[in-house]
Amino acid sequence: MARAYTYITKYTSPNQNARNRKIAGITAHWWGTPSGQSPEGVVSWLCDKRAGTSAHYVVSEDTVWCIVDPDRRAWHAGNSRANHTQIGIELDPNASRRASTERTAAALIADLRGTYGNLPLSPHKRWTSTQCPGNWDLGRLDKLARGKQPVAVKPSKPAGSGKLVEDGRLGTATSKALQKILGVKRDGRLGPDTYKALQKHLGGNVIDGLIENQSYKPTELGNGVGPHGWQFTGRGSKGSATVRRLQRHVGVKADGVLYEGTTKALQKALNAGTFRAVSRPSGGASAPAKPAVQNGKLTEDGRLGTATIKVLQKRLGVTQDGRAGEDTWKALQKLLGTVVDGAVSHQSYRATELGNGVVPRAWRFTGRGSKGSKMVVALQKKVGVKADGVWFEGTTKALQKALNNGKL
């Protein structure tokens, strides 16, 4: 089932650091003075460095603000050990909002238990001298939480229905249904093998089994996602090419970040039988490229395959083996008048992402957002594209055009 509350993640408290102990419980707080303090104001204060304190969650009525990742240590308990072992929940103290806040807090606690196990619920005053959480009845709250089926362990495929519930949660049932389509082991846990099969299914050029630059942790998506092959890089991350392909395939906004909207669209496609494989173009990284030449001209497709490299090597007067390595880059550097060291440095894309005509050992991949290479800047200026120093499909396409027109 979907979350039983509105879940907001756009605010992050700086008052946190890494945990050094396993999560062992949940601690309840309240912010004490009902009048004059809105939930939004409390969130704003806890996200201010001057506060020197925080919580993982703030709960009011039907809304949950997650301001510290639960796998991180929030500064909430007034006790160092408890900060390392507890998940802190800040509860609205207003009596007029108690019933709705209680239902939401119970749902959140149930969800956390579904992810982290049967965590006990404790008052803040267990860890330090305080009256917090005031008049909150934690026995009642705990009972209500235990009477609710946790999101993370509730099957997303009801017995006998034959269809996935389209709830946006990436649980084991959805993962198994996807794995069945992809033809891999159906263990209900997504990992590198499933991601490789998905990348092939979507016609990707890179088959590395990695979902990178993600804004949400596997535990936030559902219990059908394993930690291996998933790269969480924090809120606001720029996303993954594989996820963008998936999003275009299922018809949602292609921002590269996998979350509930993408999962729901995937579930719908799996239910409708429309999640079909994309035909892979020639020149992809996972299979040898066919010669991309028609009527004596290179196909201007932006892929740096063997055919393009052979034409470039012919122009440079080096061995035409279709694989650009140190000798090819030295010759290109001489042609462009840059430093001749045989390396293409500071690149945002792996050699395998460009095509099968690039030798990895002379290619310096330093991660997305890299500053680029002076040689590539010179090449980009020569072929008439934006000179940012990073080689990708636009640069290759312009190079192909220049080679076809005899202008390199």
C-alpha positions as CSV (number, residue, x, y, z in Angstrom):
1,M,0.0,0.0,0.0
2,A,1.0,3.6,-0.5
3,R,2.2,5.8,2.4
4,A,-0.6,6.8,4.7
5,Y,0.7,10.4,5.0
6,T,2.2,13.2,3.0
7,Y,6.0,12.7,3.0
8,I,8.2,15.7,2.5
9,T,12.0,15.4,2.0
10,K,13.0,18.8,0.6
11,Y,14.5,20.1,3.9
12,T,17.7,18.8,5.4
13,S,19.2,19.6,8.8
14,P,22.9,20.2,9.1
15,N,22.8,19.0,12.7
16,Q,23.7,15.4,12.0
17,N,26.7,13.1,11.4
18,A,27.4,9.4,10.7
19,R,26.1,6.7,13.0
20,N,28.6,4.3,14.5
21,R,26.1,1.8,16.0
22,K,23.2,-0.2,14.7
23,I,19.7,1.4,14.9
24,A,18.0,-0.1,18.0
25,G,14.9,2.0,18.7
26,I,12.7,5.0,18.1
27,T,12.6,8.0,20.5
28,A,9.5,10.2,20.7
29,H,9.8,14.0,21.3
30,W,7.4,16.9,21.3
31,W,8.2,20.5,20.8
32,G,6.6,21.5,24.1
33,T,4.8,24.8,23.6
34,P,1.7,24.4,21.4
35,S,1.0,28.1,20.8
36,G,3.2,30.2,18.5
37,Q,5.0,27.3,16.9
38,S,3.9,25.9,13.6
39,P,5.2,22.6,12.3
40,E,6.9,24.5,9.4
41,G,8.6,26.8,11.9
42,V,9.9,23.8,13.9
43,V,11.2,22.2,10.7
44,S,12.9,25.5,9.8
45,W,14.5,25.8,13.2
46,L,15.7,22.2,13.3
47,C,17.3,22.8,9.9
48,D,19.2,25.9,11.1
49,K,22.8,25.3,12.1
50,R,22.3,27.6,15.1
51,A,19.8,25.3,16.7
52,G,22.5,22.6,17.3
53,T,19.7,20.0,17.5
54,S,17.6,18.1,15.0
55,A,15.4,15.0,14.6
56,H,14.9,12.5,11.8
57,Y,11.2,13.3,11.4
58,V,8.7,16.0,12.3
59,V,5.1,14.9,12.4
60,S,2.0,17.0,12.4
61,E,-1.5,15.9,11.3
62,D,-1.2,14.0,8.1
63,T,2.3,15.2,7.2
64,V,5.8,13.8,7.9
65,W,8.9,15.9,7.2
66,C,12.1,13.8,6.9
67,I,14.9,16.2,7.7
68,V,17.7,13.7,8.5
69,D,18.1,10.4,6.8
70,P,17.3,7.7,9.4
71,D,20.6,5.9,8.5
72,R,22.4,9.0,9.7
73,R,22.8,10.3,13.3
74,A,20.5,13.2,14.2
75,W,21.3,15.2,17.3
76,H,18.0,14.8,19.2
77,A,18.4,12.7,22.4
78,G,20.8,14.7,24.5
79,N,22.8,11.5,24.9
80,S,25.6,10.5,22.5
81,R,24.9,6.8,22.6
82,A,21.2,7.3,22.1
83,N,21.8,9.6,19.1
84,H,23.8,6.7,17.5
85,T,21.1,4.1,18.1
86,Q,17.8,5.9,18.0
87,I,15.5,7.4,15.3
88,G,14.1,10.6,16.6
89,I,10.5,11.7,15.9
90,E,9.3,15.2,16.8
91,L,5.6,15.2,17.5
92,D,3.1,18.1,17.4
93,P,2.0,18.9,20.9
94,N,-1.3,20.5,20.0
95,A,-4.4,18.7,21.5
96,S,-6.6,19.9,18.6
97,R,-4.3,18.0,16.2
98,R,-3.5,15.0,18.4
99,A,-5.8,12.4,16.8
100,S,-4.6,13.0,13.2
101,T,-0.9,13.4,14.3
102,E,-1.2,10.2,16.3
103,R,-2.5,8.3,13.3
104,T,0.3,9.6,11.1
105,A,3.0,8.9,13.7
106,A,1.7,5.4,14.1
107,A,1.9,4.8,10.4
108,L,5.4,6.2,10.3
109,I,6.6,4.0,13.2
110,A,5.0,1.0,11.5
111,D,6.8,1.8,8.3
112,L,10.1,2.2,10.1
113,R,9.7,-1.2,11.8
114,G,8.9,-2.7,8.5
115,T,12.3,-1.5,7.3
116,Y,14.5,-1.7,10.4
117,G,12.8,-4.5,12.4
118,N,10.8,-4.5,15.6
119,L,12.2,-1.3,17.2
120,P,11.0,-0.4,20.7
121,L,9.4,3.1,21.2
122,S,10.9,5.2,24.0
123,P,10.3,8.7,25.4
124,H,13.0,11.3,25.2
125,K,13.1,11.5,29.0
126,R,14.6,8.0,29.0
127,W,17.9,9.4,27.8
128,T,18.2,12.8,29.6
129,S,16.5,14.9,32.3
130,T,13.4,16.3,30.5
131,Q,9.6,16.0,30.6
132,C,9.6,15.4,26.8
133,P,7.4,14.1,25.2
134,G,5.0,15.6,27.7
135,N,1.5,14.2,27.7
136,W,1.9,12.0,24.7
137,D,0.7,8.4,25.5
138,L,3.4,6.3,24.0
139,G,1.8,3.0,25.1
140,R,-1.3,3.9,23.0
141,L,0.9,5.1,20.1
142,D,2.9,1.9,20.2
143,K,-0.3,-0.2,20.2
144,L,-1.7,1.7,17.3
145,A,1.5,1.3,15.3
146,R,1.5,-2.4,15.9
147,G,-2.1,-2.7,14.8
148,K,-1.1,-1.3,11.4
149,Q,0.6,-3.4,8.7
150,P,3.9,-1.8,7.8
151,V,4.3,-0.4,4.3
152,A,7.7,-2.0,3.8
153,V,6.6,-5.6,4.4
154,K,3.0,-5.5,3.1
155,P,2.9,-7.6,-0.1
156,S,2.2,-5.3,-3.1
157,K,0.5,-8.2,-4.9
158,P,-2.6,-9.5,-3.1
159,A,-2.9,-13.3,-3.2
160,G,-4.8,-14.6,-6.2
161,S,-5.3,-11.2,-7.9
162,G,-2.7,-11.7,-10.6
163,K,-2.0,-8.0,-10.7
164,L,0.4,-5.7,-8.8
165,V,-1.2,-3.1,-6.6
166,E,-0.1,0.2,-8.3
167,D,1.0,1.8,-5.0
168,G,4.4,3.2,-5.9
169,R,6.2,1.0,-3.4
170,L,9.1,-1.1,-4.8
171,G,8.4,-4.2,-2.8
172,T,9.3,-7.8,-3.4
173,A,6.2,-8.5,-5.5
174,T,7.0,-5.7,-7.9
175,S,10.7,-6.7,-8.0
176,K,9.7,-10.3,-8.8
177,A,7.4,-9.3,-11.6
178,L,10.1,-7.1,-13.1
179,Q,12.7,-9.9,-12.8
180,K,10.3,-12.3,-14.5
181,I,10.1,-10.0,-17.5
182,L,13.8,-9.5,-17.5
183,G,14.5,-13.3,-17.3
184,V,16.7,-13.2,-14.2
185,K,16.5,-14.9,-10.9
186,R,13.2,-14.0,-9.2
187,D,14.3,-13.4,-5.6
188,G,12.4,-10.2,-5.1
189,R,15.5,-8.1,-4.4
190,L,16.9,-5.8,-7.1
191,G,20.7,-5.8,-7.4
192,P,23.4,-5.6,-10.1
193,D,22.2,-8.7,-12.1
194,T,18.7,-7.2,-12.3
195,Y,20.0,-3.8,-13.2
196,K,22.2,-5.2,-16.0
197,A,19.2,-7.0,-17.4
198,L,17.2,-3.8,-17.1
199,Q,19.8,-1.8,-18.9
200,K,19.9,-4.3,-21.8
201,H,16.0,-4.4,-21.8
202,L,15.9,-0.6,-22.2
203,G,18.5,-0.5,-25.0
204,G,21.2,1.2,-22.9
205,N,24.7,1.8,-24.1
206,V,26.2,1.0,-20.7
207,I,25.6,-2.3,-19.0
208,D,27.3,-2.0,-15.7
209,G,24.6,-3.1,-13.2
210,L,24.7,0.3,-11.4
211,I,21.9,2.7,-10.7
212,E,23.8,5.9,-9.9
213,N,23.3,9.4,-8.5
214,Q,20.0,8.6,-6.7
215,S,18.2,10.9,-4.2
216,Y,16.6,8.2,-2.2
217,K,18.0,5.2,-0.4
218,P,16.8,1.6,-1.2
219,T,15.0,1.5,2.2
220,E,12.9,4.5,1.2
221,L,11.7,2.8,-2.0
222,G,10.6,-0.5,-0.5
223,N,11.9,-3.9,0.6
224,G,12.4,-5.1,-2.9
225,V,15.6,-3.1,-3.5
226,G,19.0,-4.4,-2.3
227,P,21.9,-2.0,-1.3
228,H,24.3,-3.4,-3.9
229,G,24.4,-1.7,-7.3
230,W,22.5,1.3,-5.9
231,Q,24.3,4.6,-5.5
232,F,22.7,7.0,-3.1
233,T,24.3,10.5,-3.4
234,G,21.8,12.6,-1.4
235,R,18.7,14.7,-2.0
236,G,18.8,16.7,-5.2
237,S,21.1,14.2,-7.0
238,K,21.1,14.5,-10.8
239,G,19.9,10.9,-11.5
240,S,20.9,8.0,-13.7
241,A,20.8,7.5,-17.4
242,T,19.2,4.1,-16.9
243,V,16.4,5.6,-14.8
244,R,15.8,8.2,-17.4
245,R,15.4,5.5,-20.0
246,L,13.0,3.7,-17.7
247,Q,11.0,6.8,-17.1
248,R,10.7,7.6,-20.8
249,H,9.7,4.0,-21.3
250,V,6.8,4.1,-18.8
251,G,5.8,7.6,-19.7
252,V,6.7,9.8,-16.7
253,K,9.0,12.8,-16.3
254,A,12.6,11.7,-17.1
255,D,14.6,13.3,-14.3
256,G,16.7,10.2,-13.6
257,V,15.7,9.8,-10.0
258,L,13.7,6.7,-9.1
259,Y,10.9,7.2,-6.6
260,E,7.2,6.4,-6.1
261,G,5.9,8.0,-9.3
262,T,8.3,6.0,-11.4
263,T,7.5,2.8,-9.5
264,K,3.8,3.3,-9.9
265,A,4.1,3.8,-13.7
266,L,6.3,0.7,-13.9
267,Q,3.7,-1.3,-12.0
268,K,1.1,-0.1,-14.4
269,A,3.2,-1.1,-17.4
270,L,3.9,-4.5,-15.9
271,N,0.2,-5.0,-15.2
272,A,-0.7,-4.0,-18.8
273,G,2.0,-6.1,-20.4
274,T,3.5,-3.1,-22.1
275,F,7.0,-3.3,-20.5
276,R,8.6,-4.6,-23.7
277,A,12.3,-4.6,-24.6
278,V,13.7,-1.7,-26.6
279,S,15.7,-2.7,-29.7
280,R,19.3,-1.9,-29.3
281,P,21.0,0.2,-32.0
282,S,24.3,-1.0,-33.4
283,G,27.4,0.5,-31.8
284,G,26.3,-0.2,-28.3
285,A,28.8,-0.9,-25.5
286,S,27.6,-4.3,-24.7
287,A,28.1,-5.9,-28.1
288,P,30.6,-5.4,-31.0
289,A,29.5,-2.5,-33.2
290,K,28.6,-3.1,-36.9
291,P,30.6,-0.8,-39.2
292,A,28.6,2.5,-39.1
293,V,29.3,3.5,-42.7
294,Q,26.8,4.1,-45.5
295,N,27.9,5.0,-49.0
296,G,31.4,5.7,-47.9
297,K,30.2,8.0,-45.1
298,L,30.1,7.6,-41.4
299,T,26.6,7.5,-39.8
300,E,26.5,10.6,-37.7
301,D,24.9,8.9,-34.7
302,G,27.1,10.2,-31.9
303,R,28.5,6.8,-31.1
304,L,32.3,6.5,-30.9
305,G,32.4,3.0,-32.4
306,T,35.2,1.2,-34.4
307,A,34.1,2.7,-37.7
308,T,34.4,6.3,-36.5
309,I,37.8,5.6,-34.9
310,K,39.2,3.9,-38.0
311,V,38.3,7.0,-40.1
312,L,39.8,9.3,-37.4
313,Q,43.0,7.1,-37.3
314,K,43.3,7.2,-41.1
315,R,43.1,11.0,-40.9
316,L,45.8,11.1,-38.2
317,G,48.1,8.6,-40.0
318,V,48.2,6.0,-37.3
319,T,47.3,2.3,-37.3
320,Q,43.7,1.8,-38.2
321,D,42.6,-0.8,-35.7
322,G,39.4,0.9,-34.7
323,R,40.4,1.3,-31.0
324,A,41.5,4.7,-29.8
325,G,44.3,4.5,-27.3
326,E,47.5,6.3,-26.4
327,D,48.9,6.4,-30.0
328,T,45.7,7.8,-31.4
329,W,45.3,10.4,-28.7
330,K,48.9,11.5,-29.1
331,A,48.4,12.0,-32.8
332,L,45.1,13.9,-32.2
333,Q,46.9,16.1,-29.6
334,K,49.6,16.9,-32.1
335,L,47.0,17.9,-34.7
336,L,45.2,20.1,-32.2
337,G,48.3,21.7,-30.8
338,T,47.8,20.7,-27.2
339,V,50.0,18.8,-24.7
340,V,51.0,15.5,-26.1
341,D,50.7,12.9,-23.4
342,G,48.4,10.2,-24.9
343,A,45.6,10.6,-22.3
344,V,42.1,12.1,-22.4
345,S,41.8,13.4,-18.8
346,H,39.0,14.6,-16.5
347,Q,36.1,13.0,-18.3
348,S,32.5,12.7,-17.0
349,Y,31.7,9.5,-19.0
350,R,33.4,6.1,-19.1
351,A,35.0,4.9,-22.3
352,T,32.3,2.2,-22.5
353,E,29.6,4.9,-22.5
354,L,31.0,6.5,-25.7
355,G,31.2,3.4,-27.8
356,N,33.3,0.3,-28.4
357,G,36.0,2.2,-30.2
358,V,37.7,3.7,-27.1
359,V,40.4,1.9,-25.0
360,P,39.6,2.5,-21.3
361,R,43.3,2.6,-20.1
362,A,44.1,5.9,-21.9
363,W,40.7,7.4,-20.9
364,R,40.6,9.2,-17.5
365,F,37.0,8.9,-16.1
366,T,36.8,11.0,-13.0
367,G,33.0,11.0,-12.4
368,R,30.0,13.1,-13.5
369,G,30.6,16.8,-13.5
370,S,34.4,16.5,-14.2
371,K,36.2,19.6,-15.4
372,G,37.2,18.2,-18.8
373,S,40.3,18.0,-20.9
374,K,42.1,20.8,-22.8
375,M,42.5,18.4,-25.8
376,V,38.7,17.9,-25.9
377,V,38.2,21.7,-25.6
378,A,40.4,22.2,-28.6
379,L,38.6,19.4,-30.6
380,Q,35.2,20.9,-29.7
381,K,36.3,24.3,-30.9
382,K,37.5,22.8,-34.1
383,V,34.3,20.9,-34.9
384,G,32.0,23.8,-33.7
385,V,30.3,22.6,-30.5
386,K,30.2,23.9,-27.0
387,A,33.8,23.7,-25.6
388,D,33.3,22.3,-22.1
389,G,36.1,19.7,-22.3
390,V,33.8,16.7,-21.7
391,W,33.5,14.2,-24.6
392,F,30.0,12.8,-25.2
393,E,27.6,12.1,-28.0
394,G,27.4,15.8,-29.2
395,T,31.1,16.0,-29.7
396,T,31.3,12.6,-31.4
397,K,28.5,13.6,-33.8
398,A,30.2,16.8,-34.7
399,L,33.5,14.9,-35.2
400,Q,31.7,12.4,-37.5
401,K,30.3,15.3,-39.5
402,A,33.7,16.9,-39.8
403,L,35.3,13.7,-40.9
404,N,32.6,13.1,-43.5
405,N,33.1,16.7,-44.9
406,G,36.9,16.5,-44.8
407,K,37.1,19.4,-42.3
408,L,39.3,17.8,-39.6
